[in-house]
Amino acid sequence: MDDEKIIIMFQERDESAIRELSDKYGPYCSRIAWNILENREDVEECVNDTWFSVWRYIPPQVPKVLSAFCGKITKGIAIDKLRKRCAGKRADTHMANIADETIILSRAADFAEDMVKEGEILQTINEFLWKLDREKRDIFIRRYWYLDSMEEIAVRHGKSVGSIKTALHRMRKKLEKDLKERRFL
């Protein structure tokens, strides 16, 4: 079923919309949650919470891209669940590494004082991504959107972990330069 029909079902409060959404985006959202939580029960709970949240948000919201909308909700719920699980404990090293790598993006997001500026930052990041070749864009998105490990990305692209680390480092530096030039950092 296409996304527009699923959204209409949500707007009409048709409960079968949840089943359609789960059928279409369940594996996608599960993958995002798994990369953060690495626990089957937590992933299932997170994905179910995602469907409940989508039910609450549509209406009044109408997402432009349903997959991204669901992915963003899933990521937020999974990160919250991880924070609760790790409260007072040593942080998960995979997530700690990603947090260290994305400090540039965090500083830029913290600087955004209103939605207009946030939109400008997102536009800058999108422009940055579209300047990259397909492989580099996939590496960047796999690491910072899907939260794939360096090892998974290396296997996906037939490269060494070291080359992936180097590529990501260079891309972060380039993005940082772009954000500084536009005075977001």
N, C-alpha and C positions, 0 to 999 in steps of 0.2 A: 504494500500500500504506500502511496506517495505521502510525503510529509504534510502537504496542504490538507489532505483528507484527514490525517491524524489530528492536526491542529483544529480543524473544524469539529471533529468528534469531541475534543477536549472543551472547546467553546460551548458545545451543546450539552456538556456534562454527561456524555455517553461513556459509561464505565468500561466498555470494550476498548476504548482508546488506550487504556493502560496496557492491555494485552498486546495490542498492535505495536505500541511503542516498545514494549519489552521484546517482542519478536524481532523487531527491526534493529533496535539499538542495544539490546541486552549484552551481546558479546563485546561491543565497543565500550560500553560503560564498565563492564566487568574488567576489561583489560586495563582501563585507566585506574580503577580502584585497586586491582591486583598489584600494579606497579608501585602503589603507595603503601598498601596494607600487608600484602603477602600473607593473607590468611583467608581461607575460603569462607568461613562463617561471617567474618567482618565484611568481605566483599559482597556477599549476598545481602546482608543487612544494608550496606551502603547503597547498592543498586535499588533495593526496594524503597529506601528513603528518597532516592532520586525520583522514582515514579510518583511518590506521594508529593514531593516538592513541585514536580511538573504539574500535577493535578491542581495544586494550590496556586501556581503562578499563571496558568492559562485557564480562563481569562484572569486578569485583565491584559497581561502581556501577550504579545504575539511575536514569537521568535522569528527572526529572518532565516536562520539556519538551525533547524531543529537538532541536528547532531551536535553542533557546537554548544547549543543551549544545554542539552543533556550532559555533554562532556564537562562543561564548566560546573554545573551543579554537582555532578559526581565527584569531580576533583575537590571541590570545596568541602563536601561532606566527608570524603576520605581523609583529607588533611585534618579536619576537626577531630575525627575519630582517632587518627594517629596521635595527635596532640594529647588527647585524653588518655590514650593507652600508654603513652610515654611520659606522662606527667611525673616528675620526680625521679625518672629513670634516665639512663644514658640513651641519647637519641639514636634512632636508626641511622646507620652510617650512609646508606644509599640516599636517604632523604636529606641528611646533613650535607652531603656532597653537593646535591642539587641546590640546596639553600645557599651554600657558599658561592656556587657558580652564578647564581641569579641575583647576587647582591646589587648589581648594576640596575637590573630591572626593578628591584625593590626600592632603591633610592629614587628612581624616576617616578614610580607610582606614589611614593610618599610625598614627592614634590608637587604632584598634581593636586591643586586645591579645589578645582571644580571640574564638572563633567566636560567642559569645553577643552580644558588643558589635557584631561585624561584622553579625550578623543584624539587630540593632536599627538600625544605620545603613542597611542595605538596606531595612528596613521604612519608615524615615523617607523615604528617596528614593522608594520606591514610593508612599507616601502623597502626597508632594509631586507626583509625576507625575499621579496620579489626580485631584488638585485642579485641574490645568490643563485648559483646554478642549482639544478634540480636536486643533485646529490647532497650538497651542503644544506640546502633548505630542509631536506628530509632529515638529515642528521640533527639539525637545530630543533626542529619540531618534535622529533622523536625523543630528544632529551628533555626539552623544557615544556612540552605540552603533554605528551604521553608518559613522560617520566621513565623512559626506558633506561636500563643500565648501559654503561659504556660497552660492556661485553655484548649485550644484545645488539646494539647499534653496529659494533664491529663485525659481528657475524652477518648481520643484514646486508652490510656493504662490502663484505669480503676484505676488510682492512684490519690492521692491528689496533688494539686498544689505545696504544700510544699515538697513533695517527689520528684517531677520533678525538682524543684529549687535546691534541695540538690544534686540530681544525676548530673545535669548540672554543678553545682559548682565543684563537685569532678572530673568530666571529664575534665573540663577546667584546673584544677590544675594538673592533670595527663598529659595533653597535654603540659602545660607550662613546666613541668619537662622534658618531652621528647625533647622539643625544646631547653631548656637550655643545656641538655646533648649533643646535637649536635651543640651547640654554635650558634643557630639562634637567641637567646635572650641574 
